[in-house]
């Protein structure tokens, strides 16, 4: 079952909307089970069978995760890059543990970095389950007003400004932000978007895996060794290119025709190691016997992650 990713400015109403959606989805699933899987009339279209027999059998739960789930204090959780990394790590770990083909998971976090939303997308794609993004698109002034009204539970003004300035708005043209539902402050959320969200992520067929998420079941014991070797060769090629002064261009890497773009600022060894570990973590439970496809997936993954600070991600 799906992953629903909320994003928006701090204090933009994400948690309120997430709780509304959780209740709406729970009512829908309860009604569906009570009616033995017969879909409501509004969903009985040629695109969907009149009877969806699998959902009642699975008895899915709707799980919601946010900073409150881990007892985090927001002004401490985002006070520094180190603490923020821990916060994102806790949220990612919870999503990875609980996202299944049966349950629906709502990720109600800051999710303001498009690279993090891409990582969440990869987790859902690797599992073969749909996903969607919900953008609480209120103005900065409205979010600031709501933040001040929280009093003791509000973001510190300096932190609020910093998080707003770093927010990367979702774009429906990006596959990790699509389908995208943009909710305004005046919208009746579930009334307007609830049926479309159900249609997009509960009734829709799971997506086919792509090269970045590699989902063929593991059949060879040397897969991890080969993946480690292949990704290390690409890292070495990028380091060698930078040693030769190659910045602001595309680098040819081993075993794939996909070139990796290095910005004029370059990329550090520690950053390459971190991204390599992330890619391997997403793929360690799966295999792709053709290492050329693994190399292509890693190159596409690097291109997407590198482009965070400099514009729209390159397509895989």
C-alpha positions in Angstrom: 0.0 0.0 0.0 1.1 3.6 -0.5 3.4 6.2 0.9 1.9 9.7 1.3 4.6 12.4 1.6 3.6 15.8 3.1 5.7 18.9 2.6 5.5 22.6 3.1 6.7 25.5 5.2 7.1 25.0 8.9 3.7 25.6 10.6 1.9 25.3 7.2 -0.7 22.9 8.6 0.9 19.7 7.5 0.1 17.7 10.7 -3.5 19.0 10.7 -4.0 17.8 7.1 -2.2 14.6 7.7 -4.5 13.7 10.6 -7.5 14.6 8.4 -6.2 12.2 5.7 -5.5 9.5 8.2 -9.1 9.6 9.5 -10.5 9.8 5.9 -8.5 6.7 4.8 -9.4 4.7 7.8 -13.1 5.4 7.2 -12.7 4.4 3.5 -11.0 1.1 4.4 -13.5 0.3 7.1 -16.4 0.9 4.7 -14.7 -1.1 2.0 -14.2 -4.1 4.4 -17.8 -3.8 5.7 -19.1 -4.0 2.1 -16.9 -7.0 1.3 -14.6 -5.0 -1.1 -17.3 -3.4 -3.2 -16.1 0.0 -4.1 -18.3 3.1 -3.7 -20.0 4.2 -6.9 -17.6 7.2 -7.4 -14.7 4.7 -7.9 -16.6 2.3 -10.1 -15.0 3.4 -13.4 -13.6 1.4 -16.3 -10.2 2.0 -14.9 -11.0 0.1 -11.7 -12.9 -3.2 -11.3 -16.2 -3.0 -9.4 -14.9 -5.4 -6.8 -11.4 -5.0 -5.2 -11.0 -8.2 -3.4 -7.5 -7.8 -2.1 -7.8 -4.7 0.1 -10.3 -6.2 2.6 -8.2 -9.4 2.8 -5.1 -7.4 3.7 -6.9 -5.4 6.5 -4.4 -2.5 6.0 -3.6 0.0 8.7 -3.0 3.7 8.2 0.2 4.7 10.0 1.3 8.4 10.5 4.9 9.4 11.4 6.2 12.8 12.3 8.5 14.5 14.8 6.0 13.9 17.6 6.2 10.2 16.9 9.8 10.2 18.2 9.3 12.7 21.0 11.4 15.4 19.2 11.4 19.0 20.2 11.3 21.0 17.0 13.6 23.8 18.0 16.2 21.2 19.0 15.6 18.7 16.1 16.4 21.4 13.5 18.9 23.6 15.4 21.9 22.3 13.5 22.8 20.3 10.5 23.8 17.4 12.7 20.6 17.3 14.7 18.6 17.8 11.5 20.3 14.8 9.9 19.4 12.7 13.0 15.8 13.8 12.7 15.6 12.9 9.0 17.3 9.6 9.8 14.8 8.7 12.4 11.9 9.5 10.0 13.5 7.5 7.2 14.1 4.5 9.5 10.5 4.5 10.6 9.3 4.6 6.9 11.6 1.8 5.9 10.5 -0.4 8.8 6.8 0.1 8.5 6.1 0.6 4.7 4.7 -2.6 3.3 2.5 -3.7 0.5 -0.4 -3.9 3.0 -0.3 -0.8 5.2 -0.6 2.9 4.2 2.2 5.2 5.6 1.8 8.9 5.9 5.1 10.7 6.2 4.3 14.0 8.0 7.7 15.6 8.3 9.4 18.8 7.1 10.4 17.0 3.8 11.5 20.3 2.4 14.6 19.0 0.7 13.8 17.4 -2.7 16.7 15.0 -2.3 15.1 13.5 0.9 11.7 13.3 -1.0 13.6 11.4 -3.7 15.0 9.0 -1.1 11.5 8.3 0.2 10.3 7.8 -3.4 13.1 5.2 -3.9 12.0 3.3 -0.8 8.4 3.1 -2.1 9.5 2.2 -5.6 11.8 -0.5 -4.4 9.0 -2.1 -2.5 6.7 -1.8 -5.5 4.1 0.4 -3.9 2.5 3.7 -5.1 3.2 7.0 -3.6 2.0 10.6 -3.8 3.0 14.0 -2.5 0.8 16.6 -0.7 2.0 20.2 -0.6 0.5 22.4 2.0 0.9 25.6 -0.1 0.2 28.4 2.3 2.0 31.7 2.1 5.0 32.4 4.3 3.1 35.1 6.1 0.2 32.7 6.9 2.7 30.1 8.2 4.4 32.7 10.3 1.1 33.8 11.8 0.1 30.2 12.6 3.6 29.6 14.1 3.3 32.6 16.4 -0.1 31.4 17.5 1.5 28.2 18.8 3.3 30.1 21.5 5.4 27.5 23.5 5.2 25.0 20.7 6.3 27.5 18.0 9.5 27.5 15.9 12.1 30.0 17.0 11.9 33.0 14.6 15.4 32.6 13.3 14.9 28.9 12.7 11.6 29.5 11.1 13.2 31.9 8.6 16.0 29.5 7.9 13.8 26.6 7.2 11.5 28.7 4.9 14.5 29.9 3.0 15.7 26.4 2.3 12.3 24.9 1.4 12.4 23.4 -2.1 8.9 23.4 -3.5 7.7 20.2 -5.1 7.3 20.0 -8.8 4.7 17.6 -10.4 7.1 17.1 -13.4 9.5 15.2 -11.1 8.5 11.6 -10.7 9.3 11.7 -6.9 6.8 14.6 -6.5 4.1 13.0 -8.6 1.2 12.7 -8.4 1.2 16.0 -6.5 -1.8 17.5 -4.6 -1.4 21.1 -3.7 -3.6 22.2 -0.8 -4.4 25.8 -0.1 -5.3 27.1 3.4 -8.9 27.7 2.3 -9.4 24.1 0.9 -11.6 21.5 2.4 -8.8 19.0 2.1 -10.4 15.5 2.2 -13.6 16.7 0.5 -11.7 18.1 -2.5 -8.6 15.7 -2.6 -9.6 12.6 -0.7 -11.1 10.6 -3.6 -8.2 11.6 -5.9 -5.6 10.5 -3.3 -7.4 7.1 -2.9 -7.6 6.7 -6.7 -3.9 7.6 -7.0 -2.4 5.5 -4.3 -4.9 2.9 -3.0 -6.6 1.8 -6.2 -3.7 2.4 -8.6 -1.5 -0.5 -9.7 2.0 -0.4 -8.1 4.7 1.1 -10.4 7.2 -0.9 -12.2 10.7 -0.7 -10.6 13.3 1.5 -12.3 17.1 1.1 -12.5 17.7 3.3 -9.5 15.7 0.9 -7.2 16.7 -2.5 -8.7 14.1 -4.9 -7.4 14.9 -8.3 -8.8 15.0 -10.9 -6.0 18.5 -11.8 -4.9 19.7 -15.1 -6.4 23.5 -14.8 -6.4 25.7 -14.7 -3.4 28.3 -12.5 -5.1 25.8 -9.7 -5.8 26.8 -7.5 -2.9 30.5 -7.9 -3.8 29.8 -7.0 -7.4 27.7 -4.0 -6.5 30.3 -2.8 -4.1 33.0 -3.1 -6.8 30.9 -1.4 -9.5 29.9 1.6 -7.4 33.5 2.0 -6.1 34.8 2.1 -9.7 32.4 5.0 -10.4 33.4 6.8 -7.3 37.1 6.4 -8.2 36.4 7.7 -11.7 34.8 10.9 -10.3 37.7 11.4 -7.9 40.2 11.0 -10.7 38.3 13.4 -12.9 38.4 16.1 -10.2 42.1 15.5 -9.6 42.6 16.3 -13.2 40.7 19.6 -12.8 37.4 18.4 -14.4 34.7 20.5 -12.9 31.4 21.8 -14.2 30.9 19.0 -16.8 29.9 15.4 -17.5 32.3 12.6 -16.5 32.4 9.3 -18.3 32.2 6.5 -15.7 32.7 2.7 -16.0 30.1 0.2 -17.2 27.4 2.7 -18.3 26.7 5.2 -21.0 25.1 7.6 -18.5 27.5 10.4 -17.6 27.7 11.9 -14.1 27.6 15.7 -14.0 30.0 17.3 -11.6 29.2 20.9 -10.7 31.8 23.7 -10.7 32.1 23.3 -6.9 33.0 19.6 -7.1 32.0 16.9 -4.7 34.0 15.6 -1.7 35.1 12.1 -1.0 33.0 12.0 2.1 29.9 13.0 0.1 30.6 10.3 -2.5 30.9 7.7 0.2 27.7 8.8 1.9 25.7 8.6 -1.4 27.3 5.3 -2.2 26.2 3.9 1.1 22.7 5.2 0.6 22.4 3.6 -2.9 23.8 0.3 -1.6 21.4 0.4 1.3 18.4 0.8 -1.0 19.6 -2.1 -3.1 21.2 -4.6 -0.8 18.1 -6.8 -0.5 17.8 -7.1 -4.3 19.9 -8.1 -7.2 20.5 -7.1 -10.8 22.8 -9.6 -12.5 23.7 -7.1 -15.2 26.2 -4.8 -13.4 25.9 -2.3 -16.3 22.3 -1.7 -15.1 23.5 -1.3 -11.6 26.1 1.2 -12.8 23.4 3.1 -14.7 21.2 3.2 -11.7 24.0 4.5 -9.5 25.0 7.2 -12.1 21.4 8.3 -12.3 21.1 8.4 -8.5 24.3 10.5 -8.2 23.0 13.0 -10.9 19.8 13.4 -9.0 21.4 14.0 -5.6 24.2 16.2 -7.0 21.7 18.6 -8.6 19.9 19.4 -5.3 21.8 22.7 -4.7 21.9 23.8 -8.3 18.5 23.4 -9.8 16.0 20.8 -11.0 17.3 17.2 -10.9 18.4 15.5 -14.0 16.0 12.8 -15.1 17.1 9.2 -14.7 
